[in-house]
Structure formats: C-alpha cells, structure tokens
C-alpha cells in the first residue's frame, strides 16, 4: 500500500449531516479528522425522512449552506462532499438497500469498514461479506446492540456477526465492560476527536447566561429539567431541541416563560456561548456524555445524572446526581418519579454563590483540558495501522 491512501468507509444507519446526536457527530468529526491526515474517507448514511425533527435543515439548500453541494441521482439518493469526506445518503429501509450497499462496497473496495448504528442489521452483513478482517464495529449506543439489557431488540444472528468482525471499538470503559459482560466480546476503547483543539473560550460566568439542556426529551431527563424550570421561576433556562424533541415537547417548553428555545448548531461553541450551567439529567445509561466535556472545556459547570458512562464523562469532578432510570418493556416507556432535591440544591448553590461557581468552573475546565489529549485522532489512526500490521491483511 506504499504511496496509496488508506481507504476508510463508514456505514451508519443514521443521518450524516447535520449531525446533532452525539454518536453521529463523533463519526462525522472522526472522518473529517482522518481526511485531514490523508485518509480516503467515504460514508454511506441514512437519507433523512419526513419524520426527522426540523426537516428543513436536511434539504439540499440547507446542506449547501454548510458547504456540501448535493447531487441527487435518479433513485433519490444524495451524493455530496463535506470537509474532505464523500457521502452517499440512501434509503436504508428500501427493499434493495442491502444489495445496493454490497455493490457499493465492491466498487469502492475499502481498506477498513466502520459499521455504526446498524439497527436494521444490514450494514454489518454487507461489510462481512466483503471482508470480515477489514470490518470494525463502532459502538456509540447500546440501544442498537443485539444483546444486553439496554438493547431495544435482541438479535442472536447480529450478535454472531459481531463475533466475526476484526475489532469492536467503544467510546468508554463503561461500554467496554458492557460489551464484555453481556456480549462476551472484547472491545478497544478509543476516544473520538469530537471536541476540537484548544484554546477554548471561557463561556461560563456566575452572573448571567442560561441554565441549558441539549436535546430535551424524556430519555434525556426532561422531567428533571421541567422541575428545575418551575422551581427556579426567576432563572433563565435554555433548551436546544434536536432528535428527541417532538411537537409535544416543544409545546411544553414554550409554555414556560423562563425557557428560551435555541437552535441546534454544528459547532457546539455556538450553542454554549451563553450557557451559565449545563444540565445532563439523562434517564437512560449513556455510553459517554460528550456535552459534559464540551461544557467543562469552556468553564461551564455541569449537573449530570449518574447512569452509565455519563459518570465517566464527568472526569471525576462534581456534580454527579441521582436519577431514577426509565423502565422500557415491549416498546412502552415508564417514567418513574424523580428525587429532584439534590438537583435543586446543587443548582441553587451554583446560582447563589459566585465563589463556589468559579471554583467549580475552574475544576471542570482543568479536568477537561487534561482529558483532551486522549481524543486526538492520531490514536485512531495508529490503531488502524497496528491492525494492518498483521501479515497478509493488505
């Protein structure tokens, strides 16, 4: 392969651009950074549907405003380049999707195939059919895994396929332990390059700004957010709707006079520029809460729920607070009563004690800046190189 670019193909059954969800954003920024290193990066992603939140942001003209010139083929698929990455957005639910995907892989003949969010269980099969030794499963959420208590749908056949992949990459130690305990599989922990490079402007301040929550919805802890909104009626809150906020959630938020709705943005700094405190009260286990680190890098204290990898994302600083996880069975979601007293107490102190706020903000920023080197894309590139050293792979 001397003199040739390493070809990396990402397959994700999720929208590529814009990418407001944590896993989607992590994949997009990984591919962007690999492209900067000289990798030949391509993506097959899901074509946005009409049910997508705020569908206007997925229109070709909206993507063009982000620097992606979209071409639609005769089948309605979208083709575009963005930040050095070539993207095909296809209807992954179409009857012939699997066959088209396999044909695409055969044409491009990638050196590595990253399979992420394969909840229809077609991407991994297509990758394995081409070359199991070149296939890497990427785990951003346990919802889409075929095993374990956090899975939405158990799938023994997909579980067996995962055993054939060359590697499984996870984003947190919590996720690595989950995959081992419930899937009987070993995984490699790699931090994704999602945060950018220093310096980061200090955004948090004790005397103004919003108490902000990104992606307000039940799964992410909307009941706790609303309780705090109602309890601190004189405090300015902000909500940033993304994939989880449906019309009913938007209506509930708009009914609160002290809540401002903010537009989601590709650059997290835009969202956090007026944040005073960030809330991350997820009621489901997170694999890793990126927004916590994003906020802490900017000197913004974070109040986070204590489920899953969210505790890992807090990097050993305050405040990890209790939540009662939702119960899911047969597609039904049951939200249990939440003890918000610890949340109220923590928020009250940050709002009323400027000295305590500054100390908390400093500790958060210091921890996040210390963590940042682990997210350099070179770690991922070196891992691919180490895998490639196996004789006879290329």
N, C-alpha and C positions, 0 to 999 in steps of 0.2 A: 504493500500500500504506500510505498515511498512516493512522495510528491503528489499524492491524491488526498483530497479532503475526506475525512471520515463522515459518512452519511448517517444522520440520525433521523428517524421517523417517529413522531409522536402520534399515537392513536388515542383519542379521548372522545367518549360519548358525552360531550359537553361542549358548549359554545366556546370558541377560542377568543373572539374579540367582539365587544369588550368583555373583559373577564373581571367580574366583581366578586365572585366567590373565591375563597382562599386557595383551594386546590387548582382551580382554573388559572388564577393569577400566578401561582407558583410555577405551573407548567409553562405559561407564556413567557415569564421572565427567565426561566431556565433556558428555553430555546433561544431567546434573544441573546443571552449572555454566551451561550455556546456558539452562536453565529458570529459573535464578535471575536471569539477565539479562532475562527476559521473553519468551524464545522459546517457542513452542508445540512441545513435543518429544514425539515418539512413536517407538516401536520395534516392529519385528517381529523376533522372535528364535526360536531353535530351542527346541522343547519338550524338556525333559530326558527321556532314555530310561533304561531299567533298567540299562544298562551303565555309566552315569555313576558316577564314583567317589563313594562315600558318598551313595547316592541319597536318604537321609533328609533331607538339607539342602535338597532341591528340593521337598519335599512342601508343600502349601498351608499347613499349620500352621507349618512352619519359615519360609516366606516371610512369614507373618503376624507372626512374631516379629521380623522385620526391618522391619516397618512396611508390608508390602504385603498388602492384603486381596484374596485371589484369588477370581475367579469363573470357573467352568468352564462352557463352553457345551455344546450337545448333541453337538458333534463332539469333545469332549475338549480343546479349546483353552483356554488360560488367558488371562484378562484381568485386569490389575491396574495400579494406580498406585503409583509409588515415587519419592519425593523430587521430586515435580512432573512426573514423566515417565509417560506412559501406555504400557503394554506389552501386546503380543499375542504369546504364545508358541504357536507352531503346529508341527505335524509337517511339517518341511520335506522329508521323504522321501516324503510321501504322493503318489500319482499325480496328484492335482489341486492340488498345492501351488502350482504356477506360476500357474494360473488364479485361484486364491483370492487370491494375492498381487497380481496385476494388478487384480483387482476392488477390493481394499482400497485400493490406491494411487489408483484412480479416485475412490473415495468421499472420501478424505481430501484429495486434491489438494494435496500439499505444495509448498512453495516450493523446498526443497532435499531431495534424497535422498542420503544417505550409504550407500554399499554396502561392506560389510566382510566378509571371510572367506567369500567366495562360492564355496566349494569344490564345490558341486553345480551351479554355473553356471546358476542360475535367477534370482537376485536382480538381477543387473546387467541381464539381458534385460528383466525386468519394469520396471525403472526407466527404461531407454532407451525402451521402448515408450510410456511416459507422456510423458517429456520429457528428451531427451538433454542439453539445455542446462541442466537443473537437477540433473544427476546427477554426483556426486563419488565416485570410488573411493577408499577408505581402505585403506592397506596397513599391516598390523601384522606380518604374517609372510610370508615368501617361499614357504613351503610351498604356499600356496593360490594363488599366482600361476600363470598359464598358460604361463610361459616361464622360461628360465634354468636353471642347474644346480642351484639349490636348490628347484625346483618338484617336487612329488610327482607331478604329472600334466600333461604338456604339452597345451595345448588351443588350437590356432590360431584357432578360432571365438571363444573367450572373449577371446583376445588382440586380435582385430579389434574386439570390442565395447568393450574398454578404450580404443581409439583414438577412439571416438565420445563418450566422457564429457567433460563440461565441464572437469574437473580431476581430477588424481590427487594425493592427499595422503599423504605419507610422514612417518615419525617420526624419521628420522635421515639424516644425509648419506650414510652407507653405503647405505641403502635407495634414496636418490635416485640415486646412481651406479649401483646395480644395475639399477633400472628403465630408466635411460638406456642402459646398456651392453647389456643382454640383451633389453630390450623395445622399444628405440628410441622411448621415450616420455619426455616431460618431466614432472616432478612438483614439487609445492610442499612444502617442509619446514615442518611446524608441530609444535611441542611440545605435547603434550596435558596438561591440568590434572590430573595423577594424584597429585601429592604433597601437596596441601593447602597451607595457609598457615602461615607462621612465627607464633609461635616453635615450635621442635621441642625436646622434652625430650632432654637428652643421656643416652643409654642405655648407650653403650659404657663399659666400665671394664676396667682391666688385670688386676684381681684376682678376677674372678668372672664367671659367666654362661656361656652356651653358645657353642660354635662351630656356627653354624646354617646349614642349607641348606634352601631352599624348593623344593618340587616335586622331591623326589629321584626320579630315573628315569635310564635310560641316556642319553637325549638330553641331559639337563641335567647329565650328568657324574657319575652315581652311582659309577662305578669309582674316580674320584679321591677322592670323599667316603669311600668304604669303606676305601680305602688309608690315608687320614689317620686315620680312626676306629681302625683296627687298629694303626697305628704309634704313635698317642698314646693308649695304653690308659688312662692316668690322667686324661685330659682329658674334660670333659663336652661332648658333642655333642647337637645337637637337629636333628630332621628334621621338616619340615612338609609332609605329603603333600597334593597337590592332584590335578590331572587326570592326571599321568603315573604316579602310584604305584599299581600294581595289587597284587593279593594277594601275588604272589611277592616284590615289592619290600618290602612291609610285613613279610613274614616274615623276610627277610634283615636288615632293620633291627632288628626285635625280638630277633633272636639276638645282637645286640651289647649287652653290659651297660652300656656308656658312652654309649648313644644313647637319648635321650628323644624320643618322638613327641609333637608339638604339633598342636593343631587349627588348621586354616586359619581366617582371620577376615577380615571385610570391611575392617576397619581394620588397616593394616599395623603401626601402632604396637603393637597388641596382640601381634602375632607377634614383634616385635623388642624387646619390653620387657626381656627377659632375655638378649639377644644380646650376646656379647663380640666376636665376629668373624663376618662373613658370608662364606660360600663361594658362588661362582657359576661353577663349572667347566664350563660348557656345552660339549658336544662337537659342537654344530651352530652355524652362524653365527646370532647373534641380530640382529634389526633394531635393538633398543635394549634394554638390560637395566635395566628400571625399578627392580628391587630394589637394585641398586648405589647409585643415587641416594637411594632411601628410607633405606638404611642409613647412608650418609655424612651425610645431613642430621641424623642422630641421633648423630653422632660415633662411628660403628662402622666400623672398618677392614674393607675388602672385598678378598678374593682372588678375582680374576676371570680366566677364560680369555680368550685373545686372538683370538677369532674374531669376524668381522663387526662389528656395531655395539656389541658389548659393550665394545670398547676406547673407543669414543666416550662410552659411559655412565660410564666411569671418570673423565672430566673432567680428564685429564692428571695424575692422582695415581697413586702406587703402589697396588696391585700388579697388573700385567697379566702373567699367567703362561702358559707354553706348554701347549697341548693338541694331541693328535693327533685330527683330526676323524673321526667315524664315516664309514664308506662305506655308501651305500644304493644298491641296484640291484634292480629287479624286486620291490620290496616287502620285500626282505631287508636287514637291518641287520647290518653287520660292525663290531665294536668292536675297534680296534687297541690295542696295548699303549701305556700312557701312561708318560711320564717324570715321576714324581711328586717327584723330588728337589727341584726348585725350589719346589714347593708345601710340602714338608716343611720346607725351610729357612726360607721366609717365615713359615709358621705357628709354627715353633719360636721365631723371634726375637720375634714379637708376644706369644707366651705367656710368654717368659722375661725380657723386657726392658721393664719398665714405662715407662721414659723414652721408649724408641723407640715403644712403643704410643701414649703420649699425643701425641707429635709426629705420628704417622701419623693418629691420630683427628682431631687439630686440622686438619691439612692437608685431610683428606677433608671435614670439615664446612665449612670455609671455601670449598672449591671448589663444594660442592653448594649452599650458600646463595647464592653468586654466580650459579649457573645458574638458580636458582628463578624469577626474573622472566620468563625465556623461556617458562615454562609457564603463564602467565596466560591464562585462557580468552578474554580480550579480543582476543588475537592471532587466534584462530579466528573470532570474531565479526566482526572487521574484514575478514578475508579474504572472508567471505561477502558483506559489504557492498560490497567492491570488485568482486567478481564480478557483483553485482546492478546495478552502475552501467552495465553495458553496455546501450545503448538497446534497448528493445523486449523485454527479458527478462521484466519483470513488467507 
